[in-house]
């Protein structure tokens, strides 16, 4: 009924315009991407023309050459107006052929597929040379004189960051961020637990960041797994909590364009940054930053000394901290500040010096312990070391990309926020005007490419009639007829209809407001046809889910290839696969079964059996659901009478029981293999 009112009646109703959108940064990014897509289409047309005349395909170029020369020599210039219409008709015939072959839909699916593959490749690391890993150990033990600006009580905690380009100048930063994706932004290493309401906090526990935890789960080193088994943890502390944190540091790269080489750790412009944050009543508001200050430790100094321990004064974060030179590294003070007391006794300033020393003692400080262990120098690099470096690099690239994508107003001034609010209306107007222009351009293009076959067919028929007229009638005659018709039409309206305008019709016309005069039905019909054409964004959303399925399929292929490489080179897994594990739960009824089969991804590495929720969790570096060490009293176990009674007949031949030392002491689990072949491989 709506379609009949818009198109098929004698007086069609005008189609409403698209509703105006609210200001949205994501929408502006979509508009920019649409502009880029239009530019890419223009480039594609130019590339096709260059290919046509480039003799890459001798037959195609020869045919185009003969046709072009023949038309220039034989074609009558009087009928030149028919050429553009002819080219449009031929192009529409080509597009109709693609539509009939199903390539119109596959084009949008392939575009989404290519975008997903490109996004995945950006996060992947192409291995061309080895980047060894050094190990950074950080412990933030305590602080003193940590009071906010207003003296209000609050809870203190510290976070540790790794900034690869902290002391690099603008030129080096620009070159390095293009060459090394891990150098973009900073990486969070970990943070302390809350200290409670005190100005002299003591932090005995640190929590690893998500990036640190993922890397340690992806790297199957024994020291990382030992943390999971620690028995000295606080009951209120998470599983990734410890007194110190280990973090891998990639050896720095040279920033010259044509030289792919690693530089010594001593030449690194990076630094370890410890930030102190205070949560009080005022700074709980989202408009205020809770950053109290920071301590910057240049990696070059840490590499030179290997271990640094002592009290460090907190400096203001921001430009002043960024201007600190790595050569001007502040020496840590001893535990009781004996050095300052000795200096005060030697001074000739008397009481004034003592007061200054008291002020120095009252400065906010934190006690740090840092250690850097460089990689072992060796000529031959094993596959495991290579894959470890690749895994760490990929995780750092992902973390840096996520950090770049974060937008927020925390730390912004009130004036900046008000400025953003003030220009919001203007930006919204520009956004909507840009969207309207893009909609019109894309709808005009889609009118010819059979996005709507009915409208494109109608346009094709009209263009065919126009081409026949231009082909039979000289262009000069048609231009003359159009010119004369324009002047005759305006002359008739001006002079011959003057009496009618002064008569009754004019009175009726003036009595009717301009806003109520109905537009031409034919014009409304054409406008509705044009408004019904889809934009590229409409088409992308129409094919989104199918395109996403294809993109996910390609993504899974890449993930499978990467997983196989890691399992073979990094984990040295003797076996891996999909299993079902017997999981118990609390049942409300005694008659109901209190367990179920849960699908897991498992592997055997050395004397360990480890399992995750699925393959995706393993790829992403998530914590495993459990593990069993085959040490001491451990190994395969037969099915118990309870298992035989609970399992179904077809499940008994495929069930396997193993026991050993698990996360909670001695543990036994029952597994269900998919087939007998998988069971034999697992038991081997």
N, C-alpha and C positions, 0 to 999 in steps of 0.2 A: 504493500500500500504506500509506503514512504517512497519507494522508487517510482511508483506511478505518479505521485504528486510532484516529484522533482523533475521528471524527464518526459513523461508520456502524456501529460494533459495539455490542453490548449493554453492554459495559463499556469505554467509551472511555478512552484514556490522557490525563491532563492535559497540556495544551500548556505547554511551558516558557516562562518569562518572557524578555523581551529581556535580553541580557547587559549588565551595568553597564559604563559607559564610563569610561575614564581621564579625569583632569582635562585639559580642553582649552579654551583661551580661545575658539577658533573655535566650539566646540560651545555655549558659553554665549551667544555672539553669535547663533548659530542659534536657540537657545531664545528669546532676546529678540525676534528677528524673528518667530518663531511666535506669541508673545504679541501682537505688533503686528498680525499678520494676523488673529487672532481678534478683536481690538478693532476692526479695520477692518470685519470682517464684521458686528459688532454695529452699528457706525455705518451700514453700508450698509442694514441692516434698518430702522433709525430713519429714514434718509433716504427709503427707499421708502414708509414709512408717512406721513411728512410730505408726500411728493409725492402720495400717495393722497388726502389731505384738503386739499390746497392749491389746488385748482381750476386747476392748470396744464393738466390735461386735463379739460375740463368734463364730457365723457361719462363717463369713469372715475369721477370724484368724485361725479357724480350717482347712478350705479348703486350705489356703495358707501354713499352717504347713504341711499338708499331701502331697501337691504337692512338696514343697521344699525338704522334707525328701525323697520322692519317687524318685525325679530326682537325688539327690545325691547318692542314693543306686543303681539305675538302669541305669543311663545315662552313656554312653560310653564317656570317656574323649577324645577319638580320634575325636569326633564330637562336641567339645566344642565351636568351632567357630560359630556354627549355633545359639547358645543361644542369644548373643546380638542382632543379626538380628531378631530373633523370637520376642524378647521383643519389639523391635522398631515396628515391624509389628503389634503386638497386641495393642500397644499404638496408632498407626495410625488408627487402626480400631475403637478404642474408640473415637478418635478425629473426625473421619468421622461421627460417630453416633451423636456426639454433634453438628457438623455442619449441619447435616440433620435435627435435631430437632430445629434449629435456635438459639442454645445456644452460637454459636460463636459471633454473633452480640450482643446478650444480655449481653455477658461478658463485652464488651467495654462500653455498655450503663450503666451497673451496676457499673462499675468502676468509671465512671464520676458521677453517682448518689451518690455513697458512698463518693466520694471526696467532693462533694458539701454539703452533710449532715454533714460530719466531720468538714468542715470549718465553717458551721453554729453552730455546737455544741461547737466549740472552743470559739465562741463569746457569747454563751449562759452561763448563770450562774446557777449552781446547788445550790439551797438554802438548806443549812444544819444548819446554825445558823444566827441569825440576826445581821447585822452591822448597828448600828444607824448612823444618818447623822447629822453633825454639819454644821452650815451656816457661811461661810466666806464672809465678806463685804470688798471690796477694793475700795479706791478712790485715784487716783494720781492727785494732785491738781496743782502743779507748780514745777518749777525747777529754779536753778540759777547757773551761771558760767559754763554752758554747752557749751564748745567750743571744736571743733575738734583738732586733733594733729597739723594740718597745719594752723589752724586759719581761714579756709575758711567758708563762710556762708553756712548754710544748714537748712533743716527742721527737727525738732526734734519730735519724738513720743516715747511713752513708752508702753511696753507690760508686762502683768502679767502672770506668769507661776506657776503651782503647781507641785513641784517635791517631790513625796512621800518618796524617799530614798536619799535625799540630804546629810544628815549627817550619813548615814549608812556606815559601813566598808564593805570591799569586801565580807567577809563571809556572813554577814547579807543580802547584796544585792543578792547574789547567792541563798540563801535560800528563800528570800521573792519573787523574781521574779518567782521562780518555784511554789510557793504556791498562790501568789496573782498576777493575770494577770494585775490588774490595776496599779501595782507599776512599770511596765516596761516603762522607759522613763519619759517624762514630759507631762503635759496637759496645753494647752493654755487657760487661763481664759478670757482674753480680752485685748484691747489695746486702747490707746487714739487717738484722732484725731490729725491731723497735727497742729503744733503750728505756722507755718510760719517761716520766717528768723529772728531768735532771739536767744540769748544765755540765756535769762531768760523767758522761756515759761510759759504760764498759760493754763492748760488743764481743761476746764469746762465740757467736754463731754467724755465719754468712750463708746466703742463699744464692745458688747459681741462677743466672738468667736463662731464659728459654733457649737462646742461641748457644750458650755454653753447654747446657744440658743435652741439646740435640747433638752437638758435635761429639760429646762423650759417649752418647748412646750409639752413634754411628761408627765410632772408632773402638773396636773391641780390645782395648788394652786392659791389662790386669789391674793396674792401679785405679782405673775408673770403676771397674766392677767392685773393687774392694770397698769403695765408698758406700755402695748399696748395702753392704753387709755390716756396716759399722754398728757397734753395739753401744757407743757412747753418746748417742743422740738424745736430745731432749724430747720428751713425749709430745710437746707442743711445736716441735720443729718439723718442717716438711722433710720428705725423703732426700731432697737435693740440698740439704743444709749441712754445713761443716765449718770448722774453725778457719779454714783458708780455702782459696779457690785456685785451681789450675786452669790456665787458658793458653791455647796454642797461638803463637805469633809467626806469621809467614815472613820469610826473609825478604827484605825490600827489593823492588825492581829498579833498574835504571830507567830514567825518564826520557832518554833519547829515543827518537822515533824508530830508527833503523837498527837499533841494538837491543836484542833481547838477552839480558843478562841480569843476574842477581848481584846485589851489592852487599858488602859486609853489614852486619847488624849495627856496628858502631856508627855507620853513616845514615842510619834511619832518622827521618824527621819526626817520627811518631813519639807519642808520650802516653803514659798512664795517668789518667785524670781521676782523682777521687773527689767527688762532690758531696757536700754535707747539706742535708735538707732538714728543715724544721717545720713541724706541723703544730701551729698554735691556733688560737681562736680566729685571728685575722686571716692567716694564710690558708685556712681551709676553704676560703672563697675561691671560685675558679678563676677570677680575674687577677689574682695575685700569685706571683711565683713564689714557691717555697724554697728556692735555692739560697742558701746562706753564704756559701763560698766554696772554694775548691783548692786542691793541692795538685800541682802538675809535676810529674816525675819524667824527665826525658829518658827515652829508652837507651840512647847512646850512653848516658851516665850509668844507667843500671847495668848495661852490658859490660861497661868498663869495670865496675865494682863488683858485679855478679850478685851481691847482696847488700841491701840498704835497710837499716832499722833505726828508728828514733822518732822524736817529736818534730812535726812539720807545722809551720804556721799556715793558717788558712788565708788565702787571698781572695779578693773580689773576682767573681767570674765575669767573663766578657772580654772586651777589647784590651783592658789592662793586663788581664791574665794571658791573653794571646800574644802580647808584646814581650813576654818574658823570654829571654834567650836561653837556649840549652846550655850555653857556657856559664850563665849566671845562676847555676843550680844552687838552691839553698841547702846548706849542710844541715842534716838532722841534729837535733840536740839530744844530749844524753838524758837518761831517765830523770835525774834529779836537778838538771840544769846547773851542774857544777861549773861549766865553762862560763856562763853568764855571771855567776857569783865571783869567780876569779877576776874577770874583767872589771867588775865593779870595784874591787879592792885596789886595783892598780890605777884607777881613774883619779884625777885631781879635782873633780868637780864636786866632791863632797856629797851633801844631802841631795843636791839636784840630780846627781847621777843615780843615787839610790832610788829616788822617786821615779826616774826614767826606767830603772830596772824593774821596779814594781809594776810600771805600766806594761813593760815587755812581758813580764810574767803573766799579766792578765790578758794577753792576747789569745784569741781562740786558736787552739792547736789540736792535732790528732796524732796518735801514735800508730805508725805504719811499719809493716814488715814486708819487704818485697825481695824476691829472688828470681833471677833469670838463668835458665840452663840452656846454653846454646846446643845446637845439634852436633852430633858426632861427625867429624870430618872423615869421609870415606870416598873412595873412587867409584866403587860399584854400588848402585842404588837398587834396592830390591823392589819387586812389584808392589809389595805391601806398603812401603814408604811412599811410592809414587801415588798409589790410590788414596793413602791417608792425606797427602797434600792436596789432591784433587777434591776430596770430600770436604776438607776444611775450607778450601777456596770457594766451593759452591755454596756452602752454608753462609760464609761471610758475604758473598754477593747477594744472596737472598735477604739477609738481615739488612745490608746497606740499602737495597732497593725498597724494602719495607719502611726503613727510616726516612728515605727521601719522599715517600708518598704520604707521610703523616703531615696533617695540617691542623693547626690549633691556635687559639688566642692566648694560651697560658704564657705569661711573660710579656704580653703586649701591654702598652700603656693605655690608660682610659681615653686619651685623645685619639690614639690610633683606632680604637674600637668605635668611637663616635664618628670618626672620618669614614670608616667602612659603612656605618649605618647611614651616613649622610649621602654617600654616593650610591647607595643600594638601589634607589629608584632609577637613577640614570643608567646604571649598569643593567638593570632589568629591562629597560626600554631598548638599549642597544642589543641585548641578548635576544629579545623577541623580534626586533627588526631583522637581525641577522638570520634568525630561524625562518622568518617569512620569505626572505630572499632565497635562501637555500631551498626551501620547499618549492617555490616557483620554478627555480632552475631545474631541480630534480624531476618535478612533475612534467615539465616541458620535454625533458630528455626521455622520460619513461613513456611519453605519448607516442614515441616512434619505435621503441624497442619491444613492443607487444607485452609490456607488463600487464596491461589490460587488453586482451586480444580484440574485444569488441570495439573499443575506441581506436586502437591502432588500425584495425581493418577499415573503419570509416575514414580515417585520415588517409589511408593508402588509396582508397577509391577516389577521394576528393583530389588528391595530388595527381592521380592518373588522368583525371579529367582536365586538370590545369595543364598538365604536360602535353596532352593532345592539342589543346588550344594553342599553347606556346609553340608546339611543333608545326602546326598548320598555318598560324597567323604570324607575320613578322613581329618581332618585339617592339619595333619602332611604332607600328600601328597601334598596338595595345597600349603603349605608353601615351600616345596621342589621345586615344579614346578615354583613358583614365583621367588625363589632364582636362580634356574638354568636359567630361562628365562632372568633374568637381566644380568647375566654374559655372556650368549650367545649373547644377543643383542649388548652389548658393544664390545664383541670380533669381531663380524661381522663388526661393524662400524669402528673398528680400523685397522683390518688387511685385510679382504677380499675386502673391498671397497677402498683400498689405491690407486690402479691403476686408478680407476675412478676419484678419487679426484685430481690426477695429470693430468688428461686429459682435454677434452673440457668442460665437465660439471663444472669442478672446475674454468676454466677461466670465464665461463658465470656467475658462482656464485660470483666470486670475482668482476666482473664488476658491479654487482648490489649492491648498498649500503645496509647495514643491516637494515636501517630504512624503506626501500621499500620492504623488503621481507614480503610477506603476511603470517599471521599466519594460523594455521590449521583451516579449516572451521568447523570441529567438535568441536574444542576448542572454537571458536568464538560462536558457537551455544549454548554450555553449559554456557559460560559466559553471553550471552544475557538472557538465561533463569534465571540465578541466579540474574542478575541485575533487572529483571522484578518483582522479589518478593517484596512485600511491607514490610516496616519496621513498628515497633509498632507506631511510630509517624505518618506514613501515614495512618494507620488504625484508630488511634485516631482522626485524622482530617476528615477521611471519615465518621465516625459516630458521629462527634462533635455535629451537630445541633440536631439530634435526641436525643443524650445523654443529651444535654442541656435542651431540652424540658422536658425530664423526671426529670432531676435535678431541674428545675424550679418548676415543679409540686410538688415535695417533699418539696421544699423550701416554696412554698405557703401554704402547709399544716402546716408546723411549724409556719409560720407567722400568720396563722389564729388562731391556738391554743394560741399563745402568745397574739394576739390582744383581743381575748375573755377574757383572764385572766385579762388583763389590764383594759378593759372596765368594767368588773364586780367588781374588787377589788380596782382599783386605781381611775377610773373616776366615778364609781357609776352611770353609764349611765342608764336612764330610757328607752331609745330607741336609736337604731343606725341602719343604713342601707344605701343603695344606692338610691339616688334620682336624679332628674334632676331639675336644677334651671334655671329660666328665666333670661338670660343675654342680656343686650342691647348693641348695637354697632352703630357706625356711618354708615349710608347707603348712597351710592352715588346716589341712585334713590329713589324718594318719593314713587314709586309704589312697591318697594321691601320691604320685612319685615326687620325691623331694630332690631330684636332680634332673639335669638336662644336658644335651650335647651342645657345646659352644664351638663354633668354627674358629680356628686360630692358624697363624702362620708360624712354623717352628723350624729350628735348625739345630744341628749338632756341630759344635766347635770344640775340638779337643776333647776335654772331659766335661763338657757342659751341654745340657739340653735347655734351650731358651725358646720361649714362645711369646708372640705378640698377638694383638687382637686381629690384625689382618696385614696384608702386604703393604698397604698404604702407611700404616703406623710404623712399620720397619723402615720404609723409604724415607719417612719424615723425621726419623730419629726419636720417636716417642719411647717412653719407658716401657720395657717389656712387662707383660702380665706376670711372669714368673720364670724361674730357672731351677734346674737341678744339677748339682755337681756330682759327678760319678767318682767319688772318693771314699775310701773305706768300705763300709757296708753299703753297696749300691749295685745297680744293674737292672736286668730284666727280672720281672716277677710273673708268676702264673696268676691266672684269674682266681680270685677268692670265691668261695661258695656264695657269698652275697652278690658278687658281680655276675656269676652265672645265673643266679635267680632273677636279677634285675634286668639283664640284657635280653634282647630278642634273639631268636634263633639265628637269623642271618647276620647279627652283629657279633656273635661270639667268635667266629673264625677270623674276623678282621680287627679284634680288640687286642691291644698291647698294654701291659702295665709295666711301669718303670718306677724305681725308687732311688732315693739318694738324699743329699743335703740340700734343702731348699731355702727359701727366704725366711721360713719360720722353723728352722731345725729340720729333723728328719721328715721326709715327705714322700708320699706315694701318689701317683696319678695314673689314671686310666685313659688311654687314647684309642680313637677309632680311625683306622686308615681307610682311604677310599676304595682300595682294592687289594687283592692278595699280593700283587707285585710290589706295591708301595710298602706293605707290611714286611716283606722279605728284605727290601732295601733298608728299611728302618732298623730292623733287628740285626742286620749285618754290622 
